[in-house]
Amino acid sequence: MREPYLEVSFRHGRPLAAYLYLPREDGERSSRTERVEDGVIVDYSDAGRPIGLEFTVPARVTLAGINGILRRLGQRAIRAEDLAPLVAA
């Protein structure tokens, strides 16, 4: 996967959690997690690369907040359009 994408889980029509998949190699899986701030967990591969961000409180997600985390992780910023599934919720 070369581009990040967002997946949103719903319960009773409301967003329950969201996951931002980061670029990764085929078959690369999470082997370690780290809470980076309240409601945000980073998944890392065996090689120590960040491969995803889990948002346990989707209502608090902002573009600036996500991009700040991505910057700290050495990842490319996302665009407002990348958050469209969550904004639509």
Contacts in CASP RR format, 6 or more apart in sequence:
PFRMAT RR
TARGET T0000
AUTHOR 0000-0000-0000
METHOD contacts of the structure
MODEL  1
MREPYLEVSFRHGRPLAAYLYLPREDGERSSRTERVEDGVIVDYSDAGRP
IGLEFTVPARVTLAGINGILRRLGQRAIRAEDLAPLVAA
1 21 0 8 1.000
1 23 0 8 1.000
1 24 0 8 1.000
2 23 0 8 1.000
3 23 0 8 1.000
4 20 0 8 1.000
4 21 0 8 1.000
4 22 0 8 1.000
4 23 0 8 1.000
4 75 0 8 1.000
4 76 0 8 1.000
4 78 0 8 1.000
4 82 0 8 1.000
5 20 0 8 1.000
5 21 0 8 1.000
5 82 0 8 1.000
6 18 0 8 1.000
6 19 0 8 1.000
6 20 0 8 1.000
6 21 0 8 1.000
6 82 0 8 1.000
6 83 0 8 1.000
6 84 0 8 1.000
6 85 0 8 1.000
6 86 0 8 1.000
7 18 0 8 1.000
7 19 0 8 1.000
7 21 0 8 1.000
7 85 0 8 1.000
8 15 0 8 1.000
8 17 0 8 1.000
8 18 0 8 1.000
8 58 0 8 1.000
8 85 0 8 1.000
8 86 0 8 1.000
8 89 0 8 1.000
9 15 0 8 1.000
9 16 0 8 1.000
9 17 0 8 1.000
9 18 0 8 1.000
9 19 0 8 1.000
10 16 0 8 1.000
10 89 0 8 1.000
13 89 0 8 1.000
14 89 0 8 1.000
15 58 0 8 1.000
15 59 0 8 1.000
15 86 0 8 1.000
15 89 0 8 1.000
16 58 0 8 1.000
17 54 0 8 1.000
17 55 0 8 1.000
17 56 0 8 1.000
17 58 0 8 1.000
18 54 0 8 1.000
18 55 0 8 1.000
18 58 0 8 1.000
18 61 0 8 1.000
18 85 0 8 1.000
18 86 0 8 1.000
19 52 0 8 1.000
19 53 0 8 1.000
19 54 0 8 1.000
19 55 0 8 1.000
20 52 0 8 1.000
20 53 0 8 1.000
20 55 0 8 1.000
20 66 0 8 1.000
20 78 0 8 1.000
20 82 0 8 1.000
21 51 0 8 1.000
21 52 0 8 1.000
22 50 0 8 1.000
22 51 0 8 1.000
22 52 0 8 1.000
22 53 0 8 1.000
22 75 0 8 1.000
24 45 0 8 1.000
24 49 0 8 1.000
24 51 0 8 1.000
25 45 0 8 1.000
28 45 0 8 1.000
28 46 0 8 1.000
28 47 0 8 1.000
28 49 0 8 1.000
28 51 0 8 1.000
29 45 0 8 1.000
29 46 0 8 1.000
29 51 0 8 1.000
30 43 0 8 1.000
30 44 0 8 1.000
30 45 0 8 1.000
30 51 0 8 1.000
30 52 0 8 1.000
31 44 0 8 1.000
31 45 0 8 1.000
31 46 0 8 1.000
31 48 0 8 1.000
32 43 0 8 1.000
32 44 0 8 1.000
32 48 0 8 1.000
33 41 0 8 1.000
33 42 0 8 1.000
33 43 0 8 1.000
33 44 0 8 1.000
33 54 0 8 1.000
34 41 0 8 1.000
34 42 0 8 1.000
34 44 0 8 1.000
35 41 0 8 1.000
36 42 0 8 1.000
36 69 0 8 1.000
36 72 0 8 1.000
37 69 0 8 1.000
38 57 0 8 1.000
39 55 0 8 1.000
39 56 0 8 1.000
39 57 0 8 1.000
39 60 0 8 1.000
40 53 0 8 1.000
40 54 0 8 1.000
40 55 0 8 1.000
40 56 0 8 1.000
40 69 0 8 1.000
41 53 0 8 1.000
41 54 0 8 1.000
41 56 0 8 1.000
42 50 0 8 1.000
42 52 0 8 1.000
42 53 0 8 1.000
42 54 0 8 1.000
42 69 0 8 1.000
42 73 0 8 1.000
43 50 0 8 1.000
43 51 0 8 1.000
43 52 0 8 1.000
43 53 0 8 1.000
43 54 0 8 1.000
44 50 0 8 1.000
44 51 0 8 1.000
45 51 0 8 1.000
50 73 0 8 1.000
50 74 0 8 1.000
50 75 0 8 1.000
53 66 0 8 1.000
53 69 0 8 1.000
53 70 0 8 1.000
55 61 0 8 1.000
58 86 0 8 1.000
58 89 0 8 1.000
61 83 0 8 1.000
61 86 0 8 1.000
63 78 0 8 1.000
63 80 0 8 1.000
63 83 0 8 1.000
66 78 0 8 1.000
66 83 0 8 1.000
67 77 0 8 1.000
67 78 0 8 1.000
70 76 0 8 1.000
70 77 0 8 1.000
70 78 0 8 1.000
71 77 0 8 1.000
END
